[in-house]
Amino acid sequence: MVLPRFRVPEDIAIRVPQENMRATLEDMFQHVGMSPEDAAQSADVLVFADLRAIETHGVSNMMRSYMERFAADDINPRPNWKVVRESMSTATIDSDSGHGLVIGPLAMKMAIEKAEKTGIGAVAVGNGRHFGAAAYHAMMALPHDMIGVAMTVGGINVLPTWSSEPLIGLNPIGFAAPTRNEAPFVFDAAMSSVAGNKATLAKRLGVKMMPGWIADENGTPIMEETDVPEKSFMLPVGGTRELGSHKGYGLSVMVDILCGVLSGTGPGFVVKGRAEEGKASGGAATHHFTAYKIEAFTDLEGFKDDMDNFMKTLKDSKPAPGHDRVVYAGLPEHEDNIDREANGIPYHPEVIDWFRDITSELELEWRLT
């Protein structure tokens, strides 16, 4: 759920129909060498994020980075990915520097297919690239009456509790579980106090970072509101040990073990070190995807009944003073999706200006008016 301070103010927002943004993204991805199919898949992941107000992982923050990395030959537009190890229920993929927006859905689909046969499917991915919003991949399991989990290692700029060295990543976890009538439960969050791209949003919107989100260059947590410093580090979920940062720290390491170590690539800080020595890409990422077939564990209809009751009980609970209602993970995003599909996606004028400039530079059709 995006904090109000990170939403584009409605009085300056430029609403764009999703199909217009989708077509523009496909044009741009094909321009850098992706196939039409992969371009459409990549656009789908980004538009998904914007429709659900996951703006840290939508076009506003990510397209500039992606275009720069394509230009630097850091992302392979036509990868020769391969399965390097496989069993009935597991696989490990070398993605050949392919875009995570393409390889991620492919790996999650493989996990789903394995879960259909064995009850659980798990796929690790090495030599990867940024895969967008974790929720996208986790939610791929929902139409198959499965629980989906997706996680990734990246953004090695987070301090372990009590450390002054950034040795762990943002390392988000996405988890999606189906319901019958209620909005599905969809959790998607970095294991840092705040998503790394929030700093970019804060600068664009002119808002401050909250206490406990970041540390100064010496590793000391900043415990008051502050503008984004020139140099800072992210803190684990919790911010300080007294507020539970050891939990975010531990979860981040857990993600790195499942993604980096289990894929045979190594921990995120090792990959970052290789890049700094010129031995590997600075944009390398590792991923992990799991699908659970509900009927392999319990009665499907009973599960959905229980989920509906669970979610409804949460949202119908009495709000604490100062709050209008109680929500659960995935409900606000579900509501944003309904609004934005009907009324267009709100973008900051600076983002639209960037798209105008880049499409002109690439001599692509202008579609965002």
C-alpha positions in Angstrom: 0.0 0.0 0.0 1.6 3.2 -1.2 1.9 5.9 1.5 -0.1 9.1 0.7 3.1 11.2 0.6 4.2 9.1 -2.4 1.1 9.5 -4.5 1.1 12.0 -7.3 -1.2 14.9 -6.3 -4.4 14.7 -8.3 -4.2 18.4 -9.2 -1.0 17.9 -11.2 -1.4 14.2 -12.2 -1.8 13.4 -15.9 -4.0 10.4 -16.4 -3.0 8.1 -19.2 -5.2 5.1 -20.4 -3.3 1.9 -19.7 -3.5 0.7 -23.3 -1.6 3.9 -24.4 1.2 3.4 -21.9 1.3 -0.3 -22.8 1.8 0.4 -26.5 4.5 3.0 -25.8 6.4 0.5 -23.6 6.2 -2.2 -26.3 7.5 0.3 -28.9 10.5 1.1 -26.6 11.3 -2.5 -25.7 11.2 -3.5 -29.4 13.4 -0.6 -30.2 16.2 -2.0 -28.0 15.9 -5.4 -29.6 13.3 -7.4 -27.7 10.9 -9.6 -29.6 7.3 -8.4 -29.9 6.3 -11.2 -27.4 8.9 -10.3 -24.9 8.2 -6.6 -25.3 4.5 -7.2 -24.6 5.3 -9.4 -21.5 7.7 -6.7 -20.2 5.1 -4.0 -20.7 2.5 -6.1 -18.9 4.6 -6.3 -15.7 5.2 -2.5 -15.6 1.6 -1.6 -16.3 0.4 -4.1 -13.7 2.5 -2.2 -11.1 1.1 1.2 -12.2 -2.5 -0.1 -12.1 -2.0 -1.3 -8.6 -0.2 1.9 -7.5 3.1 0.0 -6.9 4.8 3.1 -8.3 8.2 2.3 -7.1 8.2 -0.6 -9.7 6.2 1.0 -12.4 7.3 3.0 -15.4 8.0 6.2 -13.5 11.0 4.8 -11.7 12.0 1.8 -13.8 12.0 2.7 -17.5 14.9 5.1 -17.3 17.0 2.5 -15.6 16.0 -0.2 -18.0 16.8 2.0 -21.1 20.2 2.9 -19.6 21.0 -0.7 -18.9 20.0 -1.8 -22.4 22.3 0.9 -23.8 25.1 -0.3 -21.6 24.6 -3.9 -22.8 23.8 -4.9 -19.3 20.4 -6.5 -20.2 20.3 -9.1 -23.0 17.3 -8.4 -25.2 17.3 -11.9 -26.7 18.8 -14.2 -24.0 19.7 -17.8 -24.6 18.4 -18.8 -21.1 18.7 -22.5 -20.1 17.7 -24.9 -17.3 20.9 -26.0 -15.7 19.4 -28.4 -13.1 15.9 -29.9 -12.8 13.8 -32.4 -10.9 10.1 -33.2 -11.0 9.3 -30.3 -8.6 12.4 -28.0 -8.9 14.6 -26.3 -11.4 17.4 -23.8 -11.6 17.7 -21.4 -14.6 20.6 -19.4 -16.0 18.8 -16.4 -17.5 21.8 -15.3 -19.6 21.3 -11.7 -18.5 17.7 -11.7 -19.8 15.3 -9.1 -18.5 13.6 -10.2 -15.3 10.3 -8.9 -16.7 10.5 -11.8 -19.2 12.5 -14.5 -17.4 10.5 -14.0 -14.1 7.1 -14.9 -15.6 8.7 -17.8 -17.5 10.2 -19.2 -14.3 6.9 -18.7 -12.3 5.0 -20.5 -15.1 7.5 -23.4 -14.8 6.9 -23.5 -11.0 3.1 -23.6 -11.6 3.4 -26.4 -14.1 5.5 -28.4 -11.7 3.1 -27.8 -8.8 0.2 -29.0 -11.0 2.0 -32.4 -11.2 3.6 -32.7 -7.8 1.8 -30.3 -5.5 4.8 -27.9 -5.1 7.0 -26.3 -7.7 10.1 -24.2 -7.0 12.4 -22.5 -9.4 15.6 -20.6 -8.7 17.1 -18.1 -11.2 20.7 -17.0 -11.5 22.4 -14.5 -13.7 19.2 -12.5 -13.8 18.1 -8.9 -14.0 15.5 -6.8 -12.2 12.1 -8.5 -12.4 9.7 -5.7 -11.5 7.0 -6.0 -8.8 7.2 -9.3 -6.9 3.4 -9.4 -6.7 3.1 -9.8 -10.4 4.9 -13.2 -10.4 3.2 -14.3 -7.2 -0.3 -13.5 -8.5 0.3 -15.7 -11.6 -0.5 -18.6 -9.4 -4.0 -17.4 -8.5 -5.9 -18.4 -11.6 -4.5 -21.9 -11.1 -5.9 -22.1 -7.6 -2.5 -22.0 -6.2 -0.5 -19.9 -3.7 2.4 -18.1 -5.3 5.6 -16.8 -3.8 8.2 -14.7 -5.6 11.4 -13.1 -4.2 14.5 -11.5 -5.5 17.9 -10.1 -4.5 18.9 -6.7 -5.6 19.8 -3.2 -4.4 22.7 -4.1 -2.2 22.5 -0.9 -0.2 21.0 -2.2 3.1 22.9 -2.3 6.4 22.8 -5.4 8.5 21.8 -4.5 12.1 24.7 -2.8 13.9 26.8 -2.8 10.7 28.2 0.2 8.7 28.7 -1.9 5.5 25.8 -2.4 3.1 26.0 -6.2 2.7 22.3 -7.1 2.1 19.7 -6.1 -0.5 16.2 -4.7 -0.6 15.2 -8.3 -1.2 11.4 -8.1 -1.6 9.0 -11.0 -1.0 5.7 -11.4 -2.9 3.0 -13.7 -1.6 -0.4 -14.2 -3.2 -3.3 -16.4 -1.9 -6.6 -16.8 -3.7 -10.1 -16.1 -2.3 -13.6 -16.5 -3.6 -15.4 -13.2 -3.3 -13.0 -11.0 -1.3 -9.9 -9.3 -2.9 -7.0 -11.8 -2.8 -4.4 -11.5 -0.2 -1.3 -10.1 -1.9 1.7 -9.2 0.1 4.6 -7.5 -1.7 7.3 -5.7 0.3 11.0 -5.1 0.5 12.9 -6.3 3.6 14.3 -2.8 4.0 12.4 -0.2 6.0 11.2 1.3 2.8 11.6 0.3 -0.9 14.8 1.6 -2.4 13.0 3.5 -5.1 11.1 5.5 -2.6 14.1 7.9 -2.4 13.6 8.6 -6.1 9.9 9.2 -5.6 10.7 11.5 -2.6 13.0 13.6 -4.6 10.5 13.9 -7.5 7.6 14.8 -5.1 9.6 17.0 -2.8 8.8 15.0 0.4 11.0 13.9 3.3 12.1 10.4 4.3 10.6 9.2 7.6 12.5 8.3 10.8 14.2 4.9 10.7 14.1 4.5 7.0 17.8 5.3 6.2 21.2 5.6 7.9 23.9 8.2 7.3 27.1 7.4 5.6 28.6 6.2 8.9 25.8 3.7 9.4 23.9 5.6 12.1 20.1 5.4 11.7 18.5 8.8 11.0 15.7 9.0 13.5 14.0 12.2 12.3 12.3 13.3 9.1 14.9 14.3 6.6 15.5 15.2 3.0 17.1 12.5 0.9 20.9 12.9 1.7 23.5 12.8 -1.0 24.9 9.6 0.5 23.0 7.2 2.7 22.2 3.6 3.3 18.9 1.8 3.7 18.0 0.1 7.0 16.3 -3.3 7.4 12.6 -3.5 8.3 12.4 -2.2 11.8 15.1 0.4 11.4 16.9 -0.2 14.7 17.4 -3.3 16.9 15.1 -1.9 19.5 12.3 -1.7 16.9 13.0 -5.1 15.4 15.5 -4.5 12.6 17.0 -8.0 13.3 13.8 -9.4 11.9 14.1 -7.5 8.6 17.8 -8.3 8.5 17.1 -12.0 9.0 14.4 -12.1 6.4 16.7 -10.4 3.9 19.4 -13.0 4.4 16.8 -15.7 4.1 15.8 -14.3 0.7 19.4 -14.1 -0.4 20.0 -17.8 0.5 16.9 -18.9 -1.5 17.7 -16.7 -4.5 21.5 -16.2 -4.6 23.1 -19.1 -2.8 20.5 -21.8 -3.9 20.8 -20.7 -7.5 24.6 -21.2 -7.4 25.2 -17.5 -8.1 26.2 -16.5 -4.5 25.0 -13.9 -2.1 24.2 -10.4 -3.4 27.2 -8.7 -2.0 29.5 -11.3 -3.7 27.8 -10.5 -7.1 28.2 -6.8 -6.4 31.8 -7.3 -5.6 32.4 -9.1 -8.8 30.8 -6.2 -10.7 33.0 -3.7 -8.9 36.0 -5.7 -10.0 34.7 -5.7 -13.6 34.1 -9.5 -13.5 30.3 -9.4 -13.7 27.4 -7.1 -14.4 26.4 -4.5 -11.9 22.8 -5.2 -12.6 22.9 -8.9 -11.9 20.0 -10.3 -9.8 18.8 -13.6 -8.5 15.2 -14.8 -8.0 13.2 -17.6 -6.4 9.6 -18.7 -7.3 7.4 -21.2 -5.6 3.8 -22.4 -6.4 1.7 -24.4 -3.9 -1.3 -26.4 -5.3 -3.9 -25.9 -2.7 -5.8 -29.2 -3.5 -2.5 -31.1 -2.7 -2.9 -29.9 0.9 -6.6 -29.3 1.6 -10.0 -29.0 0.1 -10.0 -26.1 -2.4 -13.5 -24.8 -1.7 -13.0 -25.0 2.0 -9.8 -23.0 1.6 -11.5 -20.3 -0.3 -14.3 -20.2 2.3 -11.8 -19.8 5.1 -9.8 -17.1 3.1 -13.0 -15.1 2.5 -13.9 -15.3 6.2 -10.3 -14.4 7.2 -10.1 -11.4 4.9 -13.6 -10.1 5.7 -12.9 -10.4 9.5 -9.7 -8.4 9.1 -11.3 -5.6 7.1 -14.5 -5.5 9.3 -12.5 -5.2 12.5 -13.0 -2.0 14.6 -10.5 0.7 13.5 -8.1 2.2 16.1 -8.7 5.9 16.9 -7.6 8.1 14.1 -8.1 5.5 11.4 -11.1 5.1 9.1 -10.8 1.4 8.4 -8.6 -1.7 8.6 -7.2 -3.1 5.4 -5.1 -6.2 4.5 -2.3 -6.7 2.0 -3.6 -6.5 -1.5 -7.0 -4.7 -0.8 -5.9 -1.1 -1.4 -4.0 -2.2 -4.6 -7.1 -4.0 -5.7 -9.2 -0.8 -5.3 -6.5 1.3 -7.0 -6.6 -1.2 -9.9 -10.4 -0.7 -10.4 -10.0 3.1 -10.4 -7.1 3.2 -12.7 -8.5 0.7 -15.2 -11.6 3.0 -15.5 -10.0 6.4 -15.2 -6.4 6.0 -16.4 -3.1 5.9 -14.6 -2.0 9.1 -12.9 1.6 10.2 -13.7 3.7 13.0 -12.6 4.2 15.7 -15.3 8.0 15.1 -15.0 7.5 11.5 -16.0 5.4 12.4 -19.0 8.0 14.9 -20.0 10.7 12.2 -19.9 8.6 9.9 -22.1 8.0 12.8 -24.6 11.8 13.3 -24.8 12.7 9.7 -25.1 10.1 8.8 -27.7 11.1 11.8 -29.7 14.8 10.8 -29.5 14.0 7.2 -30.6 11.6 8.5 -33.3 8.6 6.5 -31.8 5.0 7.4 -32.0 3.7 9.7 -29.3 0.7 8.0 -27.6 0.5 9.5 -24.1 -1.9 12.4 -24.6 
